[in-house]
Amino acid sequence: MKLGTVKRDRIRLVSAASLFVATTLVVAACTADHDGGGAAASSVAAATSNSAIHPPFPTLTAPSLQPPKQQNENRPDVAFDPCTWIDDHTVQKIGYDPSTRKRSIDIHAEYTFLSCEFLTADKAYSIEILSGNRTMDEGRQKFTTDGAQIEDATIEGRAAMIVRTKTPESCDVLLQTKAGYVDFDRIIAGYLIDGPTPERCSGIVDLVRSIVPRIGNY
């Protein structure tokens, strides 16, 4: 056999092998697409979801609303920030005025609480939302020590506690998160309400339920 013939045969073999590999990749890609992404897409999604704790939706960017740097000791970082993760539409949906949004006093020492306050347009209702990395048991102990009445509940599949403190116009709901819990602390200014003042925890579970989608899987 001539040398030129051998070279041509080798080229044909290499080309055929390359074509086989390319065809295999195309078929695999089409199969993954047909299956809604398949294992390859799942790996990409997992890598993306594990690369950051940011939600899959835009957050508010005003400098005055940004959370402080966390300094946790043996506790997970708090992901959900009520001042930048809760959009204006949700604030309006629960009956509050988005223009009253204000970052309240954050705690960022050995544990963290990121806080935000909202008011209704008539100022009769105020709510402070605190997202932290203390455990539900620690929250229960704190309120029990303070003499509060605690009612266990489940809200959107999450463990929760409805808390009636010694302050007559105040109602808290503690909602479990991956980092710890979110404390929804609502106060009713009865003197600003025409007619009878509602029971202090009236409607607060529905309020919390409306905010759960903005917490996401955190």
Phi, psi and omega in degrees: 000138181285153181299320180299322179295320180298316180298318181296321179296321179295318179299318179298320181295317179296318180297317179297319180295318179298318179297322180296315180297315180298317180297318180299318179296318180297316180297318180297318180296317179295321179296317179299319180293321180294327181274009180082021176123326177063195183295322181298314180295324179296321179296319179296315180298319180295317179298320180294315184291333182270353185279344182201164179254014180283147182286161180277034177211157181297144175249165181288141188247002180304129183305324183290347183260353187289142182285157178284165175290136183273150181229047187292146175243110179059031175225150179290152174295147177278125181270306186289118176249111186297334183280336182245345182265337181270114184282164182300322181300317179294320178300317178294323181298325181270006173091018181248165184264115182301333182289347179270359181306128181209130176290126179266196187286114177276150172251121178217077179236238178287340169224172189232141163224121175263128192234149176212145181242147176221151176235154169283164184301325181271003178067009182285333179238136172231147177221133173249127181249121184240119182253117188224180180239025165276151185281163177299323178297322177293322177296317179298316181298318180300310183287328177295317178298326180280359176082023181279159172266127185242130177241119179287144182208172173231127181234117181052043177080001181253143174297141182212162174225131173262122191240124174253106183279182178289342176284114190301326185266008185251141174220133177245147167235126174260125183239127184291140173231177178294324181279330184173262176203161171252131178256116175262106185251103182253139178235135178254123175270090187301330182291346178263002183254130174284129180089191183297142176283131179298155173305137194299335179258006182299126175079358185288330178295319177296323177300312180298318181301325180289336182270339183309318179301332179281343174281328179068219183267018183264000000 
